[in-house]
């Protein structure tokens, strides 16, 4: 796809529903007693993979425009799947569902696409095995496909080496079935959507700092889930508005959970013109409208506990940093290497091809901003966040940018290009 330079962006956009919350709505809805209605569900390929897996586990799920209705089976009502559960490109589906399947009374096989087959699963296999689970990586190297034979589980206290909501969530879901309390201690707090939603569905969950606990549970109860817009999708518009001269974009009803709002903190520290109107009537997760206008930006250091709160936004933050005066250093972000692609390598090589002064480090990137970008051939490597980040870069580069495999935005934002196009002046 060819991307050309834009001269100002203006208008309002309602980004699609939050991916993490949409996944969890289906999962907890399936495990609950009674019906769960999910409003504002993200109809992206990843969340549809979660629906497909739970349908194969015997759950009736109906889709009405952006509302999903799940007929819950109860915690012990899932059925033995006769087919392999295919998670597609979705790491969240594979890791969280591993926690759901480990304590069942049946066996299941999990697989996914070429990218999933490269993603490390030992991070869930090891702690779940400590709880008593029987999970095998078919090739023996910790990579999918996985075979899970249901077993009785025991509660454990697990000190996770990585701040990962996927690991934490897998253990909390498995912990619902364990014989005692399950505790997960993270090095830094990751997104807490599972804890919040489990509580709303009636589980006994508590959290303190970066520690989350769940008690064994007899039953969850179906709820109405209202999904706010995904701050990770809004991030492309925030950055586009900040770096494109003469721009102003308002993103309506975006999720503002403090475990996800690092991008807002970074934009403010870099000097962006950003204002937020919190929606006092939002149900469940906090939400509000965000307006960003173009302004002068300066480089900063992004590190430590901030990283998990903006982990999926780092590719577009790398683009942002190319347009800031001075140096931006991204540290403590090794996790970027094991996302849908190695996001450090691919963002550095794509932005370098466009003329940026950017270097990869062991745990992040160093970007000397202010060098004008020019069009080039850039590759999404079929990673949706790389595709959207490079689109924002291409919109601010001289000449044409040819983005390879642009269609992968269907994973989290099927109408991304149409929405962005509508805002061009
Ligand atoms: C997610 C957690 C994050 C994030 C992913 C979605 C989730 O992964 O990168 O896109 O919904 O739990 P990690 O928790 O492994 O960092």
Boltz pocket constraint, residues with backbone or C-beta under 6 A from the ligand:
constraints:
  - pocket:
      binder: B
      contacts: [[A, 19], [A, 20], [A, 21], [A, 23], [A, 92], [A, 163], [A, 164], [A, 165], [A, 166], [A, 167], [A, 169], [A, 190], [A, 191], [A, 311], [A, 312], [A, 335]]
      max_distance: 6.0
